[in-house]
């Protein structure tokens, strides 16, 4: 059996037999913080050598330049566990990275604080980028979850659109969420459909009018040509008579 296999099995056995620490993070030993920081921020590797989190670039139509979410890779774990002095410490990765950010800044989360997400990836395999989270109470966290963020302004009732509007009322920090361009409000969609119908009708009417005008013009040209021919014929007959 290889050393790495023995170490892996030993680690699993140690975690399995270790009681869980129930103390709040404010009472954790310094060594615990250092272990978490080393695994999540310095190495970003679990015992199998896989990353705890990877970068997810922003979509092409995103109005936020610095939006780069971090999430566990497909099939990866959403939590992290370390053992120190026979005690097991574990947390969800997204919350642990926020705790580490606060720890590095010399402040800790209050017991009532939650990891309030500023970005749109706050469900399922949620974003764990510490720059996309802020410690806030439950009320403020829920308010951010309903924030539309940046909204793409569509043309409406003859008014020009085609730009992003900052609708976030939170902050600092402000929310890093946005409503996609493809999500069109119902009233705007109805107006766009009506405008399209009007444009189509106008185009059809214009085409019909133009066709009729062309036909009339052609008829007039034909009549003029006939008159010219008649004049020529009359002139020819007079010349024949005179000769």
MDAnalysis code that builds the backbone (N, CA, C; Angstrom):
import MDAnalysis as mda
import numpy as np

u = mda.Universe.empty(729, n_residues=243, atom_resindex=np.repeat(np.arange(243), 3), trajectory=True)
u.add_TopologyAttr("name", ["N", "CA", "C"] * 243)
u.add_TopologyAttr("resid", np.arange(1, 244))
u.add_TopologyAttr("resname", ["UNK", "UNK", "UNK", "UNK", "UNK", "UNK", "UNK", "UNK", "UNK", "UNK", "UNK", "UNK", "UNK", "UNK", "UNK", "UNK", "UNK", "UNK", "UNK", "UNK", "UNK", "UNK", "UNK", "UNK", "UNK", "UNK", "UNK", "UNK", "UNK", "UNK", "UNK", "UNK", "UNK", "UNK", "UNK", "UNK", "UNK", "UNK", "UNK", "UNK", "UNK", "UNK", "UNK", "UNK", "UNK", "UNK", "UNK", "UNK", "UNK", "UNK", "UNK", "UNK", "UNK", "UNK", "UNK", "UNK", "UNK", "UNK", "UNK", "UNK", "UNK", "UNK", "UNK", "UNK", "UNK", "UNK", "UNK", "UNK", "UNK", "UNK", "UNK", "UNK", "UNK", "UNK", "UNK", "UNK", "UNK", "UNK", "UNK", "UNK", "UNK", "UNK", "UNK", "UNK", "UNK", "UNK", "UNK", "UNK", "UNK", "UNK", "UNK", "UNK", "UNK", "UNK", "UNK", "UNK", "UNK", "UNK", "UNK", "UNK", "UNK", "UNK", "UNK", "UNK", "UNK", "UNK", "UNK", "UNK", "UNK", "UNK", "UNK", "UNK", "UNK", "UNK", "UNK", "UNK", "UNK", "UNK", "UNK", "UNK", "UNK", "UNK", "UNK", "UNK", "UNK", "UNK", "UNK", "UNK", "UNK", "UNK", "UNK", "UNK", "UNK", "UNK", "UNK", "UNK", "UNK", "UNK", "UNK", "UNK", "UNK", "UNK", "UNK", "UNK", "UNK", "UNK", "UNK", "UNK", "UNK", "UNK", "UNK", "UNK", "UNK", "UNK", "UNK", "UNK", "UNK", "UNK", "UNK", "UNK", "UNK", "UNK", "UNK", "UNK", "UNK", "UNK", "UNK", "UNK", "UNK", "UNK", "UNK", "UNK", "UNK", "UNK", "UNK", "UNK", "UNK", "UNK", "UNK", "UNK", "UNK", "UNK", "UNK", "UNK", "UNK", "UNK", "UNK", "UNK", "UNK", "UNK", "UNK", "UNK", "UNK", "UNK", "UNK", "UNK", "UNK", "UNK", "UNK", "UNK", "UNK", "UNK", "UNK", "UNK", "UNK", "UNK", "UNK", "UNK", "UNK", "UNK", "UNK", "UNK", "UNK", "UNK", "UNK", "UNK", "UNK", "UNK", "UNK", "UNK", "UNK", "UNK", "UNK", "UNK", "UNK", "UNK", "UNK", "UNK", "UNK", "UNK", "UNK", "UNK", "UNK", "UNK", "UNK", "UNK", "UNK", "UNK", "UNK", "UNK", "UNK", "UNK", "UNK"])
u.atoms.positions = np.array([
    [0.846, -1.194, 0.000],
    [0.000, 0.000, 0.000],
    [0.882, 1.244, 0.000],
    [0.596, 2.182, -0.894],
    [1.417, 3.377, -1.018],
    [1.210, 4.316, 0.160],
    [2.168, 5.249, 0.315],
    [2.099, 6.223, 1.405],
    [0.876, 7.123, 1.271],
    [0.583, 7.541, 0.013],
    [-0.548, 8.436, -0.200],
    [-1.860, 7.756, 0.144],
    [-1.966, 6.431, -0.198],
    [-3.186, 5.687, 0.124],
    [-3.339, 5.551, 1.621],
    [-2.232, 5.220, 2.307],
    [-2.272, 5.109, 3.763],
    [-2.657, 6.434, 4.400],
    [-2.084, 7.537, 3.880],
    [-2.368, 8.852, 4.432],
    [-3.827, 9.224, 4.241],
    [-4.367, 8.898, 3.045],
    [-5.767, 9.200, 2.758],
    [-6.703, 8.436, 3.673],
    [-6.408, 7.110, 3.845],
    [-7.254, 6.295, 4.710],
    [-7.124, 6.718, 6.158],
    [-5.923, 7.118, 6.543],
    [-5.695, 7.574, 7.914],
    [-6.465, 8.854, 8.193],
    [-6.463, 9.764, 7.179],
    [-7.185, 11.013, 7.338],
    [-8.672, 10.791, 7.466],
    [-9.212, 9.876, 6.626],
    [-10.634, 9.574, 6.693],
    [-11.008, 8.967, 8.037],
    [-10.159, 8.047, 8.516],
    [-10.419, 7.400, 9.798],
    [-10.362, 8.416, 10.924],
    [-9.393, 9.333, 10.837],
    [-9.250, 10.345, 11.863],
    [-10.480, 11.247, 11.909],
    [-10.981, 11.665, 10.719],
    [-12.158, 12.516, 10.671],
    [-13.392, 11.778, 11.159],
    [-13.468, 10.480, 10.839],
    [-14.622, 9.684, 11.225],
    [-14.702, 9.516, 12.729],
    [-13.559, 9.380, 13.368],
    [-13.529, 9.122, 14.816],
    [-13.412, 10.405, 15.647],
    [-13.298, 11.556, 14.988],
    [-13.103, 12.801, 15.718],
    [-14.444, 13.462, 16.024],
    [-14.629, 13.918, 17.249],
    [-15.848, 14.668, 17.573],
    [-15.803, 16.035, 16.917],
    [-16.966, 16.568, 16.665],
    [-17.046, 17.863, 15.987],
    [-16.942, 19.002, 16.994],
    [-16.180, 20.023, 16.652],
    [-16.048, 21.200, 17.503],
    [-17.334, 22.020, 17.430],
    [-17.896, 22.371, 18.554],
    [-19.137, 23.147, 18.602],
    [-18.898, 24.614, 18.973],
    [-17.649, 24.985, 19.175],
    [-17.350, 26.372, 19.517],
    [-17.541, 27.285, 18.310],
    [-17.965, 28.526, 18.518],
    [-18.081, 29.470, 17.401],
    [-16.702, 29.821, 16.866],
    [-16.620, 30.294, 15.614],
    [-15.325, 30.636, 15.019],
    [-14.497, 31.614, 15.850],
    [-15.155, 32.475, 16.601],
    [-14.412, 33.444, 17.414],
    [-13.558, 32.768, 18.480],
    [-13.860, 31.489, 18.777],
    [-13.113, 30.750, 19.797],
    [-12.187, 29.700, 19.192],
    [-12.043, 29.679, 17.893],
    [-11.159, 28.699, 17.261],
    [-9.702, 29.077, 17.511],
    [-8.853, 28.066, 17.664],
    [-7.410, 28.337, 17.807],
    [-6.832, 28.930, 16.516],
    [-5.765, 29.659, 16.639],
    [-5.101, 30.266, 15.491],
    [-4.686, 29.207, 14.474],
    [-4.262, 28.047, 14.968],
    [-3.800, 26.979, 14.071],
    [-4.926, 26.482, 13.162],
    [-6.155, 26.520, 13.623],
    [-7.305, 26.082, 12.816],
    [-7.497, 27.037, 11.634],
    [-7.435, 28.328, 11.922],
    [-7.559, 29.317, 10.865],
    [-6.456, 29.151, 9.819],
    [-5.245, 28.897, 10.292],
    [-4.113, 28.746, 9.382],
    [-4.275, 27.511, 8.501],
    [-4.811, 26.429, 9.070],
    [-5.032, 25.215, 8.273],
    [-6.083, 25.455, 7.193],
    [-7.180, 26.090, 7.575],
    [-8.231, 26.396, 6.601],
    [-7.685, 27.302, 5.491],
    [-6.933, 28.311, 5.882],
    [-6.396, 29.262, 4.914],
    [-5.423, 28.581, 3.953],
    [-4.595, 27.687, 4.481],
    [-3.614, 26.978, 3.659],
    [-4.314, 26.096, 2.624],
    [-5.377, 25.404, 3.040],
    [-6.066, 24.486, 2.133],
    [-6.915, 25.216, 1.098],
    [-7.627, 26.263, 1.532],
    [-8.573, 26.925, 0.639],
    [-7.963, 28.035, -0.213],
    [-7.050, 28.799, 0.348],
    [-6.541, 29.979, -0.349],
    [-5.137, 29.792, -0.925],
    [-4.278, 29.096, -0.202],
    [-2.896, 28.919, -0.675],
    [-2.810, 27.763, -1.668],
    [-3.260, 26.596, -1.259],
    [-3.159, 25.413, -2.109],
    [-4.395, 25.211, -2.984],
    [-5.559, 25.471, -2.424],
    [-6.826, 25.193, -3.109],
    [-6.852, 23.767, -3.645],
    [-6.493, 22.834, -2.793],
    [-6.478, 21.418, -3.161],
    [-6.948, 20.578, -1.977],
    [-7.811, 19.589, -2.288],
    [-8.218, 18.656, -1.238],
    [-7.244, 17.487, -1.176],
    [-7.559, 16.493, -0.375],
    [-6.629, 15.367, -0.191],
    [-6.439, 14.536, -1.456],
    [-7.387, 14.643, -2.394],
    [-7.268, 13.915, -3.657],
    [-6.536, 14.731, -4.723],
    [-6.155, 15.943, -4.362],
    [-5.447, 16.787, -5.313],
    [-6.348, 17.600, -6.215],
    [-7.658, 17.550, -5.976],
    [-8.606, 18.308, -6.785],
    [-8.875, 19.675, -6.159],
    [-9.189, 20.676, -6.968],
    [-9.446, 22.011, -6.413],
    [-10.767, 22.055, -5.638],
    [-10.782, 22.876, -4.597],
    [-12.032, 23.106, -3.871],
    [-12.961, 24.001, -4.685],
    [-12.367, 24.936, -5.438],
    [-13.156, 25.871, -6.231],
    [-12.416, 26.222, -7.522],
    [-13.181, 26.572, -8.528],
    [-12.635, 26.998, -9.818],
    [-13.342, 28.282, -10.246],
    [-12.719, 29.011, -11.164],
    [-13.282, 30.273, -11.632],
    [-14.301, 30.047, -12.742],
    [-15.388, 30.785, -12.662],
    [-16.410, 30.778, -13.699],
    [-16.505, 32.188, -14.282],
    [-16.032, 32.406, -15.505],
    [-16.070, 33.751, -16.081],
    [-17.499, 34.238, -16.292],
    [-17.659, 35.532, -16.346],
    [-18.979, 36.135, -16.534],
    [-19.494, 35.870, -17.941],
    [-20.820, 35.813, -18.129],
    [-21.370, 35.646, -19.483],
    [-21.066, 36.859, -20.349],
    [-21.193, 36.692, -21.664],
    [-20.813, 37.738, -22.613],
    [-21.624, 39.021, -22.447],
    [-22.915, 38.893, -22.077],
    [-23.758, 40.089, -21.997],
    [-23.792, 40.687, -20.592],
    [-22.817, 40.345, -19.752],
    [-22.772, 40.852, -18.380],
    [-22.258, 42.300, -18.364],
    [-22.953, 43.213, -17.675],
    [-22.512, 44.608, -17.633],
    [-21.453, 44.885, -16.569],
    [-21.110, 43.872, -15.768],
    [-20.167, 44.050, -14.663],
    [-18.814, 43.493, -15.080],
    [-17.831, 44.376, -15.173],
    [-16.514, 43.996, -15.700],
    [-15.790, 42.980, -14.819],
    [-15.892, 43.130, -13.487],
    [-15.097, 42.292, -12.587],
    [-15.867, 41.099, -12.039],
    [-16.960, 40.711, -12.697],
    [-17.746, 39.583, -12.204],
    [-17.088, 38.265, -12.609],
    [-16.462, 37.599, -11.664],
    [-15.845, 36.289, -11.902],
    [-16.149, 35.431, -10.683],
    [-17.133, 34.559, -10.824],
    [-17.575, 33.742, -9.697],
    [-16.651, 32.547, -9.489],
    [-16.588, 32.065, -8.253],
    [-15.852, 30.850, -7.897],
    [-16.869, 29.830, -7.410],
    [-16.794, 28.632, -7.945],
    [-17.722, 27.584, -7.519],
    [-17.004, 26.240, -7.479],
    [-17.505, 25.300, -6.656],
    [-16.918, 23.960, -6.669],
    [-17.046, 23.338, -8.054],
    [-16.049, 22.589, -8.506],
    [-16.140, 21.952, -9.823],
    [-17.215, 20.877, -9.830],
    [-17.610, 20.460, -11.011],
    [-18.623, 19.410, -11.133],
    [-18.176, 18.158, -10.385],
    [-19.032, 17.669, -9.524],
    [-18.699, 16.492, -8.738],
    [-17.905, 16.793, -7.494],
    [-17.570, 18.077, -7.287],
    [-16.785, 18.454, -6.117],
    [-17.648, 18.622, -4.874],
    [-16.988, 18.754, -3.740],
    [-17.688, 18.917, -2.475],
    [-18.026, 20.388, -2.250],
    [-19.116, 20.634, -1.539],
    [-19.493, 22.007, -1.216],
    [-19.047, 22.376, 0.203],
    [-18.376, 21.431, 0.880],
    [-17.909, 21.678, 2.241],
    [-16.434, 21.336, 2.405],
    [-15.853, 21.765, 3.517],
    [-14.454, 21.477, 3.830],
    [-14.337, 21.116, 5.304],
    [-13.482, 20.126, 5.595],
    [-13.289, 19.651, 6.961],
    [-11.799, 19.530, 7.269],
    [-11.403, 19.985, 8.447],
    [-10.038, 19.755, 8.929],
    [-10.134, 19.203, 10.351],
    [-9.075, 18.552, 10.782],
    [-9.010, 18.020, 12.146],
    [-7.811, 18.643, 12.845],
    [-8.041, 19.142, 14.044],
    [-6.977, 19.764, 14.830],
    [-7.125, 19.333, 16.289],
    [-6.043, 18.737, 16.808],
    [-6.036, 18.263, 18.206],
    [-7.243, 17.386, 18.539],
    [-7.559, 16.501, 17.591],
    [-8.631, 15.539, 17.831],
    [-10.032, 16.084, 17.638],
    [-10.175, 17.332, 17.219],
    [-11.499, 17.916, 16.981],
    [-11.689, 18.200, 15.487],
    [-12.902, 17.987, 15.036],
    [-13.243, 18.198, 13.624],
    [-13.895, 19.567, 13.446],
    [-13.370, 20.312, 12.486],
    [-13.925, 21.624, 12.153],
    [-14.402, 21.574, 10.707],
    [-15.650, 21.910, 10.466],
    [-16.131, 21.918, 9.083],
    [-17.127, 23.046, 8.842],
    [-17.138, 23.493, 7.613],
    [-18.022, 24.571, 7.184],
    [-18.274, 24.436, 5.678],
    [-19.393, 24.977, 5.159],
    [-19.550, 25.087, 3.707],
    [-18.409, 25.954, 3.146],
    [-17.933, 25.634, 1.967],
    [-16.787, 26.333, 1.398],
    [-17.054, 27.830, 1.252],
    [-18.257, 28.188, 0.778],
    [-18.531, 29.614, 0.559],
    [-18.489, 30.391, 1.876],
    [-19.028, 29.784, 2.952],
    [-19.026, 30.498, 4.231],
    [-17.627, 30.537, 4.841],
    [-16.860, 29.454, 4.663],
    [-15.516, 29.413, 5.223],
    [-14.617, 30.447, 4.550],
    [-14.784, 30.650, 3.249],
    [-13.955, 31.646, 2.565],
    [-14.312, 33.067, 3.006],
    [-15.588, 33.291, 3.322],
    [-15.969, 34.599, 3.856],
    [-15.400, 34.784, 5.262],
    [-15.424, 33.707, 6.057],
    [-14.837, 33.762, 7.399],
    [-13.343, 34.063, 7.322],
    [-12.664, 33.434, 6.374],
    [-11.227, 33.669, 6.214],
    [-10.936, 35.103, 5.776],
    [-11.795, 35.642, 4.921],
    [-11.629, 37.037, 4.493],
    [-11.738, 37.971, 5.702],
    [-12.764, 37.729, 6.535],
    [-12.949, 38.555, 7.734],
    [-11.785, 38.362, 8.708],
    [-11.300, 37.121, 8.800],
    [-10.176, 36.827, 9.691],
    [-8.921, 37.584, 9.256],
    [-8.663, 37.603, 7.952],
    [-7.497, 38.322, 7.443],
    [-7.625, 39.834, 7.658],
    [-8.873, 40.315, 7.654],
    [-9.102, 41.744, 7.848],
    [-9.203, 42.118, 9.329],
    [-9.089, 41.110, 10.198],
    [-9.115, 41.374, 11.632],
    [-10.496, 41.524, 12.235],
    [-11.514, 41.003, 11.556],
    [-12.876, 41.050, 12.104],
    [-13.544, 39.698, 11.888],
    [-14.517, 39.388, 12.743],
    [-15.227, 38.119, 12.643],
    [-16.723, 38.377, 12.485],
    [-17.389, 37.395, 11.877],
    [-18.832, 37.507, 11.703],
    [-19.549, 37.459, 13.045],
    [-20.607, 38.254, 13.175],
    [-21.482, 38.123, 14.327],
    [-22.298, 36.851, 14.185],
    [-22.818, 36.371, 15.298],
    [-23.569, 35.120, 15.275],
    [-24.773, 35.211, 14.351],
    [-25.411, 36.395, 14.257],
    [-26.613, 36.570, 13.444],
    [-26.304, 36.862, 11.980],
    [-25.036, 37.118, 11.666],
    [-24.683, 37.463, 10.281],
    [-24.730, 36.250, 9.362],
    [-25.105, 36.504, 8.131],
    [-25.125, 35.473, 7.097],
    [-24.197, 35.885, 5.961],
    [-23.858, 34.893, 5.129],
    [-23.036, 35.182, 3.946],
    [-23.957, 35.699, 2.855],
    [-24.100, 37.008, 2.804],
    [-24.995, 37.642, 1.840],
    [-24.298, 37.768, 0.485],
    [-24.879, 37.136, -0.535],
    [-24.252, 37.127, -1.856],
    [-24.597, 38.387, -2.642],
    [-23.581, 38.953, -3.263],
    [-23.749, 40.137, -4.102],
    [-23.969, 39.759, -5.557],
    [-23.554, 38.553, -5.937],
    [-23.630, 38.107, -7.330],
    [-24.866, 37.229, -7.543],
    [-25.189, 36.914, -8.811],
    [-26.404, 36.136, -9.086],
    [-26.306, 34.650, -8.760],
    [-25.087, 34.122, -8.561],
    [-24.930, 32.685, -8.306],
    [-25.060, 32.381, -6.813],
    [-26.308, 32.400, -6.324],
    [-26.542, 32.185, -4.903],
    [-27.450, 30.993, -4.620],
    [-27.544, 30.074, -5.606],
    [-28.358, 28.873, -5.429],
    [-27.599, 27.668, -5.965],
    [-27.931, 26.478, -5.431],
    [-27.255, 25.258, -5.880],
    [-25.789, 25.272, -5.495],
    [-24.905, 25.081, -6.476],
    [-23.461, 25.189, -6.243],
    [-23.100, 26.672, -6.253],
    [-23.340, 27.307, -5.121],
    [-23.272, 28.765, -5.058],
    [-21.848, 29.294, -5.104],
    [-21.745, 30.562, -5.474],
    [-20.452, 31.218, -5.607],
    [-19.747, 31.294, -4.255],
    [-18.435, 31.022, -4.266],
    [-17.656, 31.093, -3.026],
    [-16.533, 32.118, -3.131],
    [-16.649, 33.030, -4.107],
    [-15.679, 34.119, -4.203],
    [-15.896, 35.062, -3.015],
    [-14.919, 35.209, -2.130],
    [-15.128, 36.051, -0.947],
    [-15.424, 37.511, -1.272],
    [-15.009, 37.963, -2.472],
    [-15.291, 39.341, -2.878],
    [-16.731, 39.505, -3.337],
    [-17.443, 38.402, -3.483],
    [-18.853, 38.440, -3.898],
    [-19.792, 38.210, -2.722],
    [-19.271, 38.293, -1.515],
    [-20.086, 38.086, -0.322],
    [-19.844, 39.199, 0.683],
    [-20.867, 39.418, 1.513],
    [-20.744, 40.424, 2.556],
    [-21.517, 39.917, 3.785],
    [-20.938, 40.032, 4.992],
    [-21.662, 39.585, 6.186],
    [-22.809, 40.536, 6.520],
    [-24.032, 40.007, 6.478],
    [-25.214, 40.819, 6.758],
    [-26.257, 39.997, 7.510],
    [-27.152, 40.646, 8.256],
    [-28.243, 39.922, 8.917],
    [-29.245, 39.379, 7.903],
    [-30.118, 38.506, 8.350],
    [-31.059, 37.799, 7.486],
    [-31.911, 38.756, 6.645],
    [-32.406, 39.818, 7.238],
    [-33.280, 40.765, 6.531],
    [-32.577, 41.383, 5.331],
    [-31.342, 41.834, 5.531],
    [-30.590, 42.454, 4.442],
    [-30.206, 41.438, 3.376],
    [-29.921, 40.220, 3.826],
    [-29.573, 39.154, 2.886],
    [-30.740, 38.862, 1.948],
    [-31.949, 38.749, 2.498],
    [-33.135, 38.457, 1.685],
    [-33.453, 39.611, 0.740],
    [-33.202, 40.834, 1.185],
    [-33.443, 41.989, 0.319],
    [-32.531, 41.947, -0.900],
    [-31.301, 41.534, -0.723],
    [-30.380, 41.421, -1.857],
    [-30.819, 40.326, -2.826],
    [-31.405, 39.270, -2.317],
    [-31.830, 38.163, -3.167],
    [-32.917, 38.593, -4.150],
    [-33.643, 39.639, -3.816],
    [-34.716, 40.131, -4.696],
    [-34.283, 41.331, -5.539],
    [-33.022, 41.688, -5.446],
    [-32.529, 42.874, -6.163],
    [-32.387, 42.588, -7.660],
    [-32.919, 43.468, -8.543],
    [-32.762, 43.265, -9.989],
    [-31.376, 43.637, -10.482],
    [-30.642, 44.428, -9.668],
    [-29.289, 44.827, -10.069],
    [-29.286, 45.729, -11.288],
    [-28.483, 45.366, -12.266],
    [-28.422, 46.119, -13.522],
    [-29.518, 45.606, -14.460],
    [-30.243, 46.532, -15.083],
    [-31.346, 46.175, -15.978],
    [-31.058, 46.719, -17.376],
    [-31.263, 45.873, -18.383],
    [-31.119, 46.311, -19.757],
    [-32.392, 47.043, -20.176],
    [-32.249, 48.313, -20.592],
    [-33.396, 49.116, -20.976],
    [-33.740, 48.862, -22.443],
    [-34.950, 48.324, -22.653],
    [-35.432, 48.071, -24.007],
    [-36.185, 49.300, -24.525],
    [-36.226, 49.521, -25.838],
    [-37.064, 50.605, -26.381],
    [-38.518, 50.383, -25.976],
    [-39.206, 51.480, -25.617],
    [-40.591, 51.343, -25.142],
    [-41.380, 52.604, -25.480],
    [-42.508, 52.406, -26.156],
    [-43.414, 53.496, -26.528],
    [-42.673, 54.661, -27.201],
    [-41.832, 54.323, -28.130],
    [-41.121, 55.338, -28.894],
    [-39.883, 55.897, -28.226],
    [-39.640, 55.508, -26.974],
    [-38.459, 56.012, -26.271],
    [-37.275, 55.091, -26.544],
    [-36.116, 55.685, -26.695],
    [-34.931, 54.907, -27.021],
    [-34.469, 54.079, -25.825],
    [-33.880, 52.936, -26.105],
    [-33.293, 52.079, -25.076],
    [-31.892, 51.702, -25.501],
    [-31.511, 50.464, -25.149],
    [-30.208, 49.975, -25.584],
    [-29.071, 50.302, -24.647],
    [-29.343, 50.362, -23.329],
    [-28.268, 50.629, -22.370],
    [-28.608, 49.969, -21.024],
    [-27.577, 49.784, -20.203],
    [-27.745, 49.190, -18.881],
    [-28.058, 50.281, -17.855],
    [-29.028, 49.974, -16.974],
    [-29.431, 50.937, -15.947],
    [-29.169, 50.333, -14.562],
    [-28.445, 51.041, -13.676],
    [-28.157, 50.504, -12.337],
    [-29.356, 50.669, -11.404],
    [-30.098, 49.574, -11.175],
    [-31.317, 49.638, -10.361],
    [-31.096, 49.206, -8.912],
    [-29.865, 48.836, -8.556],
    [-29.576, 48.375, -7.190],
    [-29.690, 49.540, -6.205],
    [-30.404, 49.298, -5.096],
    [-30.556, 50.320, -4.053],
    [-29.787, 49.946, -2.794],
    [-28.955, 48.918, -2.869],
    [-28.215, 48.440, -1.701],
    [-26.787, 48.969, -1.694],
    [-26.189, 48.834, -0.544],
    [-24.772, 49.155, -0.475],
    [-24.464, 50.285, 0.468],
    [-23.165, 50.550, 0.665],
    [-22.116, 49.714, 0.060],
    [-21.956, 48.383, 0.788],
    [-21.503, 47.344, 0.067],
    [-21.240, 47.314, -1.374],
    [-22.519, 47.126, -2.185],
    [-22.493, 47.563, -3.427],
    [-23.652, 47.385, -4.297],
    [-23.697, 45.956, -4.817],
    [-24.884, 45.558, -5.264],
    [-25.068, 44.187, -5.746],
    [-24.368, 43.978, -7.092],
    [-23.900, 42.764, -7.307],
    [-23.251, 42.384, -8.563],
    [-24.176, 41.471, -9.364],
    [-25.463, 41.795, -9.379],
    [-26.440, 40.997, -10.120],
    [-26.933, 41.806, -11.317],
    [-27.518, 41.115, -12.287],
    [-28.063, 41.794, -13.448],
    [-29.200, 40.977, -14.033],
    [-30.125, 41.658, -14.675],
    [-31.235, 41.006, -15.350],
    [-30.841, 40.823, -16.815],
    [-30.779, 39.586, -17.323],
    [-30.311, 39.356, -18.696],
    [-31.137, 40.119, -19.740],
    [-30.497, 40.434, -20.854],
    [-31.181, 41.141, -21.933],
    [-32.376, 40.343, -22.471],
    [-32.262, 39.023, -22.392],
    [-33.322, 38.164, -22.942],
    [-34.567, 38.134, -22.067],
    [-34.461, 38.659, -20.848],
    [-35.617, 38.689, -19.947],
    [-36.363, 40.004, -20.161],
    [-37.359, 39.976, -21.049],
    [-38.078, 41.187, -21.453],
    [-39.363, 41.330, -20.638],
    [-39.590, 42.486, -19.982],
    [-40.841, 42.712, -19.247],
    [-42.051, 42.558, -20.160],
    [-43.174, 42.079, -19.612],
    [-44.349, 41.758, -20.427],
    [-44.881, 42.970, -21.179],
    [-44.916, 44.143, -20.519],
    [-45.421, 45.353, -21.179],
    [-44.519, 45.770, -22.340],
    [-43.228, 45.616, -22.142],
    [-42.277, 45.945, -23.210],
    [-42.447, 44.978, -24.379],
    [-42.645, 43.700, -24.060],
    [-42.835, 42.694, -25.108],
    [-44.097, 42.993, -25.911],
    [-45.170, 43.396, -25.214],
    [-46.411, 43.738, -25.911],
    [-46.207, 44.954, -26.813],
    [-45.478, 45.945, -26.303],
    [-45.213, 47.149, -27.092],
    [-44.354, 46.818, -28.309],
    [-43.358, 45.941, -28.118],
    [-42.494, 45.544, -29.226],
    [-43.293, 44.808, -30.298],
    [-44.236, 43.937, -29.856],
    [-45.065, 43.197, -30.804],
    [-45.977, 44.143, -31.570],
    [-46.564, 45.129, -30.855],
    [-47.450, 46.096, -31.497],
    [-46.672, 46.954, -32.500],
    [-45.466, 47.352, -32.120],
    [-44.625, 48.163, -33.007],
    [-44.261, 47.391, -34.265],
    [-43.963, 46.102, -34.086],
    [-43.627, 45.251, -35.234],
    [-44.805, 45.124, -36.185],
    [-46.028, 44.964, -35.605],
    [-47.243, 44.844, -36.420],
    [-47.503, 46.127, -37.193],
    [-47.349, 47.277, -36.492],
    [-47.560, 48.569, -37.143],
    [-46.564, 48.793, -38.270],
    [-45.306, 48.429, -37.995],
    [-44.262, 48.590, -39.014],
    [-44.550, 47.737, -40.235],
    [-45.012, 46.490, -39.990],
    [-45.332, 45.578, -41.093],
    [-46.484, 46.121, -41.921],
    [-47.531, 46.647, -41.209],
    [-48.691, 47.212, -41.915],
    [-48.293, 48.424, -42.735],
    [-47.479, 49.283, -42.139],
    [-47.020, 50.487, -42.837],
    [-46.201, 50.129, -44.071],
    [-45.343, 49.126, -43.913],
    [-44.504, 48.686, -45.039],
    [-45.360, 48.136, -46.169],
    [-46.394, 47.345, -45.780],
    [-47.297, 46.764, -46.787],
    [-48.054, 47.857, -47.523],
    [-48.554, 48.839, -46.749],
    [-49.298, 49.950, -47.353],
    [-48.414, 50.756, -48.294],
    [-47.191, 51.015, -47.830],
    [-46.250, 51.782, -48.653],
    [-45.928, 51.042, -49.943],
    [-45.734, 49.730, -49.820],
    [-45.425, 48.916, -51.001],
    [-46.584, 48.933, -51.986],
    [-47.820, 48.817, -51.447],
    [-49.009, 48.825, -52.307],
    [-49.158, 50.162, -53.009],
    [-48.964, 51.246, -52.252],
    [-49.078, 52.591, -52.824],
    [-48.035, 52.814, -53.907],
    [-46.816, 52.373, -53.620],
    [-45.736, 52.523, -54.595],
    [-46.042, 51.744, -55.867],
    [-46.583, 50.528, -55.689],
    [-46.939, 49.701, -56.846],
    [-48.014, 50.377, -57.686],
    [-49.038, 50.915, -57.002],
    [-50.121, 51.602, -57.718],
    [-49.597, 52.829, -58.463],
    [-48.711, 53.566, -57.770],
    [-48.125, 54.753, -58.421],
    [-47.321, 54.368, -59.651],
    [-46.583, 53.273, -59.519],
    [-45.796, 52.805, -60.666],
    [-46.694, 52.404, -61.820],
    [-47.810, 51.722, -61.460],
    [-48.750, 51.304, -62.498],
    [-49.362, 52.521, -63.189],
    [-49.749, 53.521, -62.366],
    [-50.318, 54.743, -62.952],
    [-49.309, 55.445, -63.839],
    [-48.062, 55.473, -63.371],
    [-47.009, 56.117, -64.163],
    [-46.812, 55.409, -65.492],
    [-46.851, 54.062, -65.411],
    [-46.698, 53.283, -66.654],
    [-47.850, 53.547, -67.610],
    [-49.083, 53.646, -67.027],
    [-50.245, 53.911, -67.882],
    [-50.132, 55.281, -68.548],
    [-49.675, 56.262, -67.755],
    [-49.504, 57.608, -68.310],
    [-48.466, 57.623, -69.425],
    [-47.375, 56.888, -69.188],
    [-46.329, 56.810, -70.222],
    [-46.864, 56.176, -71.494],
    [-47.696, 55.121, -71.301],
    [-48.275, 54.447, -72.475],
    [-49.194, 55.398, -73.246],
    [-49.991, 56.176, -72.467],
    [-50.903, 57.125, -73.127],
    [-50.123, 58.183, -73.889],
    [-49.070, 58.670, -73.281],
    [-48.241, 59.676, -73.946],
    [-47.621, 59.135, -75.232],
    [-47.164, 57.877, -75.143],
    [-46.568, 57.247, -76.326],
    [-47.591, 57.118, -77.452],
    [-48.847, 56.765, -77.029],
    [-49.908, 56.626, -78.033],
    [-50.202, 57.971, -78.698],
    [-50.203, 59.034, -77.871],
    [-50.463, 60.372, -78.442],
    [-49.366, 60.781, -79.431],
    [-48.137, 60.464, -79.082],
    [-47.024, 60.786, -79.967],
    [-47.149, 60.036, -81.279],
    [-47.518, 58.745, -81.168],
    [-47.685, 57.949, -82.381],
    [-48.790, 58.529, -83.258],
    [-49.887, 58.946, -82.601],
    [-50.998, 59.520, -83.361],
    [-50.580, 60.807, -84.058],
    [-49.782, 61.627, -83.325],
    [-49.302, 62.873, -83.929],
    [-48.428, 62.592, -85.154],
    [-47.589, 61.571, -85.026],
    [-46.712, 61.205, -86.138],
    [-47.525, 60.774, -87.364],
    [-48.592, 59.976, -87.024],
    [-49.421, 59.502, -88.121],
    [-50.132, 60.665, -88.805],
    [-50.610, 61.620, -88.012],
    [-51.303, 62.777, -88.594],
    [-50.354, 63.602, -89.451],
    [-49.158, 63.787, -88.951],
    [-48.160, 64.567, -89.684],
    [-47.799, 63.887, -91.007],
    [-47.690, 62.607, -90.981],
    [-47.335, 61.845, -92.187],
    [-48.416, 61.960, -93.248],
    [-49.682, 61.897, -92.802],
    [-50.781, 62.012, -93.765],
    [-50.823, 63.374, -94.419],
    [-50.545, 64.413, -93.647],
    [-50.549, 65.790, -94.192],
    [-49.458, 65.975, -95.224],
    [-48.280, 65.374, -94.893],
    [-47.170, 65.487, -95.835],
    [-47.497, 64.763, -97.141],
    [-48.125, 63.609, -97.034],
    [-48.488, 62.888, -98.243],
    [-49.474, 63.704, -99.104],
    [-50.403, 64.386, -98.430],
    [-51.422, 65.185, -99.166],
    [-50.811, 66.368, -99.866],
    [-49.834, 67.002, -99.157],
    [-49.200, 68.162, -99.719],
    [-48.324, 67.776, -100.896],
    [-47.744, 66.642, -100.862],
    [-46.873, 66.238, -101.956],
    [-47.697, 65.796, -103.138],
])
